[in-house]
Amino acid sequence: MRFLLIVFFALFIPLKTNAVELSVILGQGMDDTLIQSGDTSSAEVKGFAIGSKLSERFNYWKLNDLQWFGSGEYLELNGQYLDEPERLTIVAIKPALRWWFDDQSNINCPWYVEAAWGMAKWSQDHFEEIQTASEWQFATHVSVGIKLTDWDISFRYNHFSNGYLDQPNPGLDFLSINTAYQF
């Protein structure tokens, strides 16, 4: 956990203003339709994130319509399993690559897609029907979003797994709406 905090403060706390995003995350667990092999559809997801435009801090990371972002996330999943309440806390650090749609008319398009991959620490190695081999997991997400002045709203598919480094590896998926304010 200490390692995640050190990496977060070293990379994601910006040196410039207008490069920090504070996000509220609300979501819902999923069944086994996509990657995970268990049902967590009763789970409610709540959390927050603080992010930084890495491409603002490190100018050499800018690539035309692409921007590097980094975020530290705190998530709580609350659900039911066998009529007992379940709770899982997740702390994650993820760099993300955000691609802005461009209409080639030199007008900034507010829509983007984003992909991220990082590390996460779970408070335990199980949640509802999901039993993993470790509390340490890879954290990935894919999202579509829109920027509205200082606000940002995105719809995100989130996936956590150990990448088959150990068994079992059922994965954990959820969908979320993320609302961010940039300051």
N, C-alpha and C positions, 0 to 999 in steps of 0.2 A: 504494500500500500504506500509506503514511504517513497518507493521508486516512482510510482505514478504521480505523486505530488511534486516531486523534484522535476520530472519531465514536463509536467503541466506548467509550472512557474517559469521554467527555463525557456520554453517555446511559445506559450500561448498568451502570456501577459504582454500586451503591446507597449511599445514605446511612444506611439502616436495616438492622438485622439481620433475619434470617429472610426476606430478599428476594433471596437469591442462589441459583442452581441451578448445580451442576456436573454435566455430562452425559457419559456414554460412549455413543458411537454405533457400532453394528455393522450392516452392511447388505450388500446384494447388487445388482449391476447388473441391468439389464433388457434384454429384446429390444425390437423396434420395435412392440410391441403398442399402446402408448399414444401419447405425443407424439414421442419421439425417432425418428429415421430411420436408426438403425444398431443393431447388436447389441453390448451390453456385458455380457451375462449372465455372462461368465466373471469379471467384476470383483468383488473383495471390497472392501468399504468399512469403514474404521475411522477413528475420530476422537473428538474431544471438543468440548464447548462450555461456555461460561460464560454464564449468562443472569441477567437481572434483571427483577423485577416493576416495570415502568415505572409501573403504576397505583399502586404503593406509594410510589414516589418523587415522582410527579406526581399528586396526589390528584384533580385535575380530569379525569383520563383514565378514571375508574371509571364504568361504565355497567351498573348492575344485575348480571346474571350474566356480564358481559364483563370481561375483564382484558387489559391490554396487557402484553406481555412483550417483551424484546429479548434477542438472543443474538449472540455472536461465536462462529463455528465454525471448526474446523480439521479438514479431512478428507483422508484419503489413499485413493486408489483404486488397487488393484493388480490387473492382469489380464494377458492374453496376446493378442497380435495377430500373425498370421503366424509362430507359434512363437517369438516374441520377447517377453520380459517388458515390460510397460508400467506406468508409474506416473504418476499425476496428483495434485497437491496443490492443494487448494482452501481459500481463506480467505474466509469470508462473514460479513456482518453483516445481520441480519434483525430488524425489528420484527414481532411476531406478535400476533394478536388471538385470545384463548382464550375460548370460550363454555362455561360450566359448565351441564350438564343440571340442571334444577331440578324437583323433584316438587311444588312449591307447598306443602310442609308445613313450611317453615322449617328443614328438615334439609339440611345441605350434601351434595349428591350428589357422589361422587368422580370421576365420568366427565366428560370434556370433549372438544370438538373444537377444533382450532386451524388457523389459516391464516396464512401469513407470506409476505412479499415483501420482497426486499432486493437487495443487490449482492454479487458474488463476484469474486475474482481467482483465475484458474487459473495454475498454474506453466508451462503451455504451451497452445497453441491446438488440441491434438488429444489424443485418447485412443481407443485401439483403432480402431473404424471411424468414430469421430466426428471430423470436421474442422470447426472453427468459424472465423469471420472474425476473432475477437479473443480475447484472454485475459480480457477483462472481460465478465461475464455477469450477467444478472438471476438471482436465486435465489428460488425459491418452494417452499413445502411445504404439505401438508395432512396433518393427523394426527388420530388418535383416541387418547386416553390415559385413565389412571386415576391418581388420587393416593392413595397409601397412607402415611399419617402424613407422615414427612419424605421419602419416596421417591415417585417419579413414573415411570411406565412408559408409553411411547407407541409406536404403530405409525405410520410416516410414509412418505408418497410424496413424493419430492424431485425437482424439475425445475430444470434450469439451461438458459438460452438467452439470446440477445441480443435477443429480442423483435422479430425481423425488422428491426432497425435496419441490418443489413448481411447479405450473403450470403457463404458458406453459413450456415444456421442450423438444423442438424439437432437441436439439443437434446441433453440428457443426463439420463437418468432413473435413479433407483435407489430401492429400498425399504430402510427401516432400522427397527431397534428402538432406541429411545433410553431409557436409564435415567438418571434424574437424582436427585441428592440435594440437598435444600434445607437451607441453613445460614444 
